[in-house]
Amino acid sequence: MCHLIAAGELSLNGCVLPIGGVKEKVLAARRSGVRVVVFPEGNRGEYEELADDLKQVRVWLGYHVHQ
């Protein structure tokens, strides 16, 4: 079973760009038993707006591929 997933798009210089569908990705991760989700830093606001009961997975936020 996969315990970590990442979502995002990389620019040519390695920056992680924001994505859409944060709520849906968190729900899918939770249903699949994933423990950690990696999202772009640009999606912090969208993630923080989610209801607390959806935040049962651990989320890491990054802005560059080297993080």
C-alpha positions in Angstrom: 0.0 0.0 0.0 1.2 3.5 -0.8 1.5 5.7 2.2 2.6 8.9 0.5 1.3 10.7 -2.6 2.3 14.0 -4.2 0.3 16.4 -6.4 1.6 19.3 -8.3 3.1 20.6 -11.5 6.7 21.5 -11.8 7.9 24.6 -13.7 11.1 24.3 -15.8 13.2 25.9 -13.0 11.8 23.4 -10.4 9.1 25.5 -8.7 6.0 23.6 -7.7 2.9 25.2 -9.1 -0.6 25.3 -7.4 -3.1 22.7 -8.4 -6.9 22.4 -8.4 -9.1 20.0 -6.5 -7.4 19.9 -3.1 -10.5 18.7 -1.3 -11.1 15.9 -3.8 -7.4 14.8 -3.5 -7.6 14.8 0.3 -10.8 12.7 0.2 -9.3 10.2 -2.3 -6.2 9.9 -0.2 -8.2 9.3 3.0 -10.3 6.6 1.3 -7.2 4.9 -0.1 -5.5 4.7 3.3 -2.7 7.2 2.3 -1.1 8.8 5.4 0.9 11.7 3.8 0.0 14.0 0.9 2.4 16.5 -0.6 0.9 19.7 -2.0 2.3 22.9 -3.4 2.7 25.8 -1.0 0.4 27.8 -3.2 -2.5 25.6 -2.1 -2.0 26.3 1.7 -5.0 28.6 1.8 -7.3 26.1 0.1 -6.1 23.3 2.4 -6.6 25.3 5.5 -10.2 26.1 4.5 -11.1 22.4 4.6 -13.2 21.1 7.5 -11.1 19.6 10.3 -12.6 16.2 9.8 -11.1 16.1 6.3 -7.6 16.8 7.6 -7.0 13.3 8.9 -4.1 12.9 6.5 -0.7 14.5 7.1 0.0 17.3 4.6 3.4 18.6 3.6 3.6 21.8 1.6 6.5 22.7 -0.7 7.3 25.4 -3.1 10.4 23.9 -4.8 11.4 20.4 -5.9 14.4 20.5 -3.6 12.3 20.6 -0.4 
